[in-house]
Amino acid sequence: MKVPFWALAAVLLASALVACSGDSTAESGPGYTTRRLPGDNRPQGDFQPYVPPEKAAPVAKGPKVGDKAPEISGIDTDGVEFKLSDYQGKVVMLDFWGDW
């Protein structure tokens, strides 16, 4: 039986696509597991791999919404020293930028 070339190529391409269609977003390797932890009630399709605390991204620490602003001081464009607390009760717009 003679099989047309295009049919063989289509079958090979389809099997290659199926083989490569795994979950490319899942982490793997030491320290990662796909087990579900007790109390994890997320739907099965919403599963994220477990990342141990020592490998997790650091959580940003700083003032929270509603906290008093930290004291900021500097020198204005006229060379006069200023503090943020000098403007208490007034609207202040801070523009942080860098030149690097």
C-alpha atoms as an extended CHARMM CRD file, in Angstrom:
* protein
*
       100  EXT
         1         1  MET       CA              0.0000000000        0.0000000000        0.0000000000  PROA      1               0.0000000000
         2         2  LYS       CA              1.3970000000        3.3490000000       -1.0210000000  PROA      2               0.0000000000
         3         3  VAL       CA              0.7510000000        6.2570000000        1.3980000000  PROA      3               0.0000000000
         4         4  PRO       CA              0.8070000000        9.7700000000       -0.0550000000  PROA      4               0.0000000000
         5         5  PHE       CA              3.6410000000       11.9560000000        1.2550000000  PROA      5               0.0000000000
         6         6  TRP       CA              1.2840000000       14.7420000000        2.3520000000  PROA      6               0.0000000000
         7         7  ALA       CA             -0.7110000000       12.3210000000        4.5260000000  PROA      7               0.0000000000
         8         8  LEU       CA              2.4360000000       11.0670000000        6.2690000000  PROA      8               0.0000000000
         9         9  ALA       CA              3.6390000000       14.6510000000        6.7870000000  PROA      9               0.0000000000
        10        10  ALA       CA              0.2560000000       15.6620000000        8.2490000000  PROA      10              0.0000000000
        11        11  VAL       CA              0.2930000000       12.7540000000       10.7380000000  PROA      11              0.0000000000
        12        12  LEU       CA              3.8560000000       13.5600000000       11.8250000000  PROA      12              0.0000000000
        13        13  LEU       CA              3.0360000000       17.2490000000       12.2440000000  PROA      13              0.0000000000
        14        14  ALA       CA             -0.1070000000       16.4680000000       14.2540000000  PROA      14              0.0000000000
        15        15  SER       CA              1.7600000000       14.1130000000       16.6030000000  PROA      15              0.0000000000
        16        16  ALA       CA              4.5420000000       16.6680000000       17.1100000000  PROA      16              0.0000000000
        17        17  LEU       CA              1.9780000000       19.3480000000       18.0200000000  PROA      17              0.0000000000
        18        18  VAL       CA              0.2160000000       17.0260000000       20.4800000000  PROA      18              0.0000000000
        19        19  ALA       CA              3.5450000000       16.1160000000       22.1060000000  PROA      19              0.0000000000
        20        20  CYS       CA              4.4660000000       19.7860000000       22.5370000000  PROA      20              0.0000000000
        21        21  SER       CA              1.1030000000       20.9240000000       23.8680000000  PROA      21              0.0000000000
        22        22  GLY       CA              1.9400000000       20.3360000000       27.5450000000  PROA      22              0.0000000000
        23        23  ASP       CA              1.4900000000       22.9970000000       30.2300000000  PROA      23              0.0000000000
        24        24  SER       CA              4.3800000000       25.3480000000       29.5210000000  PROA      24              0.0000000000
        25        25  THR       CA              3.5110000000       27.6530000000       32.4570000000  PROA      25              0.0000000000
        26        26  ALA       CA              4.0880000000       25.0530000000       35.1910000000  PROA      26              0.0000000000
        27        27  GLU       CA              7.3480000000       25.2190000000       37.1080000000  PROA      27              0.0000000000
        28        28  SER       CA              9.2710000000       22.0460000000       37.6210000000  PROA      28              0.0000000000
        29        29  GLY       CA             12.3350000000       20.8730000000       39.4280000000  PROA      29              0.0000000000
        30        30  PRO       CA             13.3970000000       20.5800000000       43.0600000000  PROA      30              0.0000000000
        31        31  GLY       CA             11.1810000000       22.4680000000       45.4780000000  PROA      31              0.0000000000
        32        32  TYR       CA              8.1110000000       22.4780000000       43.2570000000  PROA      32              0.0000000000
        33        33  THR       CA              5.2250000000       20.0880000000       43.4760000000  PROA      33              0.0000000000
        34        34  THR       CA              1.8520000000       19.7840000000       41.8360000000  PROA      34              0.0000000000
        35        35  ARG       CA              0.1410000000       18.3520000000       44.9180000000  PROA      35              0.0000000000
        36        36  ARG       CA             -2.8850000000       20.1470000000       46.2650000000  PROA      36              0.0000000000
        37        37  LEU       CA             -2.6090000000       21.3680000000       49.8210000000  PROA      37              0.0000000000
        38        38  PRO       CA             -5.3550000000       20.8290000000       52.4350000000  PROA      38              0.0000000000
        39        39  GLY       CA             -7.9700000000       23.5820000000       52.1700000000  PROA      39              0.0000000000
        40        40  ASP       CA             -7.1030000000       24.3710000000       48.5440000000  PROA      40              0.0000000000
        41        41  ASN       CA            -10.6030000000       24.6760000000       47.1000000000  PROA      41              0.0000000000
        42        42  ARG       CA             -9.6760000000       26.2720000000       43.7630000000  PROA      42              0.0000000000
        43        43  PRO       CA            -11.1110000000       24.6610000000       40.6290000000  PROA      43              0.0000000000
        44        44  GLN       CA             -8.8250000000       22.0490000000       39.0800000000  PROA      44              0.0000000000
        45        45  GLY       CA             -8.1110000000       24.2210000000       36.0070000000  PROA      45              0.0000000000
        46        46  ASP       CA             -6.9690000000       27.1210000000       38.2370000000  PROA      46              0.0000000000
        47        47  PHE       CA             -4.1230000000       25.1380000000       39.8100000000  PROA      47              0.0000000000
        48        48  GLN       CA             -0.8050000000       26.8760000000       40.4590000000  PROA      48              0.0000000000
        49        49  PRO       CA              2.3230000000       24.9900000000       41.5360000000  PROA      49              0.0000000000
        50        50  TYR       CA              3.3490000000       25.1660000000       45.1850000000  PROA      50              0.0000000000
        51        51  VAL       CA              6.3620000000       27.4250000000       45.7830000000  PROA      51              0.0000000000
        52        52  PRO       CA              8.0610000000       27.0100000000       49.1640000000  PROA      52              0.0000000000
        53        53  PRO       CA              8.3930000000       30.2440000000       51.2050000000  PROA      53              0.0000000000
        54        54  GLU       CA             12.1910000000       30.3250000000       50.8560000000  PROA      54              0.0000000000
        55        55  LYS       CA             11.8190000000       30.4580000000       47.0520000000  PROA      55              0.0000000000
        56        56  ALA       CA              8.8650000000       32.8600000000       46.9550000000  PROA      56              0.0000000000
        57        57  ALA       CA              9.2820000000       36.4390000000       45.7470000000  PROA      57              0.0000000000
        58        58  PRO       CA              9.8230000000       38.9550000000       48.5600000000  PROA      58              0.0000000000
        59        59  VAL       CA              6.7990000000       40.9310000000       49.6720000000  PROA      59              0.0000000000
        60        60  ALA       CA              7.2010000000       44.7040000000       49.4330000000  PROA      60              0.0000000000
        61        61  LYS       CA              7.1300000000       46.4080000000       52.8150000000  PROA      61              0.0000000000
        62        62  GLY       CA              6.3380000000       50.0420000000       53.3050000000  PROA      62              0.0000000000
        63        63  PRO       CA              3.5720000000       52.4540000000       54.1400000000  PROA      63              0.0000000000
        64        64  LYS       CA             -0.0010000000       51.3410000000       53.5830000000  PROA      64              0.0000000000
        65        65  VAL       CA             -2.8810000000       53.3740000000       52.1660000000  PROA      65              0.0000000000
        66        66  GLY       CA             -3.9900000000       55.8400000000       54.8410000000  PROA      66              0.0000000000
        67        67  ASP       CA             -0.6570000000       55.8200000000       56.7350000000  PROA      67              0.0000000000
        68        68  LYS       CA              1.0820000000       59.1030000000       57.4780000000  PROA      68              0.0000000000
        69        69  ALA       CA              3.6740000000       59.8820000000       54.8070000000  PROA      69              0.0000000000
        70        70  PRO       CA              7.2990000000       59.3580000000       55.8260000000  PROA      70              0.0000000000
        71        71  GLU       CA              9.3950000000       62.4810000000       56.3430000000  PROA      71              0.0000000000
        72        72  ILE       CA             11.1040000000       63.5250000000       53.1340000000  PROA      72              0.0000000000
        73        73  SER       CA             13.6000000000       66.3660000000       52.9780000000  PROA      73              0.0000000000
        74        74  GLY       CA             15.6680000000       67.8680000000       50.2320000000  PROA      74              0.0000000000
        75        75  ILE       CA             16.8220000000       71.0320000000       48.5490000000  PROA      75              0.0000000000
        76        76  ASP       CA             14.5250000000       72.8760000000       46.1570000000  PROA      76              0.0000000000
        77        77  THR       CA             15.5460000000       74.4880000000       42.8670000000  PROA      77              0.0000000000
        78        78  ASP       CA             16.4390000000       77.7350000000       44.6780000000  PROA      78              0.0000000000
        79        79  GLY       CA             18.8570000000       75.9080000000       47.0090000000  PROA      79              0.0000000000
        80        80  VAL       CA             16.5840000000       76.1710000000       50.0580000000  PROA      80              0.0000000000
        81        81  GLU       CA             16.2000000000       73.1090000000       52.2700000000  PROA      81              0.0000000000
        82        82  PHE       CA             12.6390000000       71.8360000000       52.7020000000  PROA      82              0.0000000000
        83        83  LYS       CA             10.7670000000       69.0720000000       54.5390000000  PROA      83              0.0000000000
        84        84  LEU       CA              7.5370000000       67.3910000000       53.5220000000  PROA      84              0.0000000000
        85        85  SER       CA              6.0590000000       68.2160000000       56.9350000000  PROA      85              0.0000000000
        86        86  ASP       CA              6.3690000000       71.9530000000       56.0520000000  PROA      86              0.0000000000
        87        87  TYR       CA              3.4560000000       71.3790000000       53.6440000000  PROA      87              0.0000000000
        88        88  GLN       CA              1.1610000000       69.5040000000       56.0650000000  PROA      88              0.0000000000
        89        89  GLY       CA             -2.4930000000       70.1550000000       55.2400000000  PROA      89              0.0000000000
        90        90  LYS       CA             -1.6770000000       71.2320000000       51.6780000000  PROA      90              0.0000000000
        91        91  VAL       CA             -1.8740000000       69.2460000000       48.4640000000  PROA      91              0.0000000000
        92        92  VAL       CA              1.6050000000       68.0300000000       47.4870000000  PROA      92              0.0000000000
        93        93  MET       CA              2.5520000000       66.2670000000       44.2650000000  PROA      93              0.0000000000
        94        94  LEU       CA              5.7570000000       64.2660000000       44.4870000000  PROA      94              0.0000000000
        95        95  ASP       CA              7.4990000000       63.4070000000       41.2230000000  PROA      95              0.0000000000
        96        96  PHE       CA             10.2010000000       60.7880000000       41.7370000000  PROA      96              0.0000000000
        97        97  TRP       CA             12.4440000000       60.1840000000       38.7590000000  PROA      97              0.0000000000
        98        98  GLY       CA             15.9860000000       59.1780000000       38.0210000000  PROA      98              0.0000000000
        99        99  ASP       CA             18.5990000000       59.7250000000       35.3510000000  PROA      99              0.0000000000
       100       100  TRP       CA             20.5700000000       56.5540000000       34.8260000000  PROA      100             0.0000000000
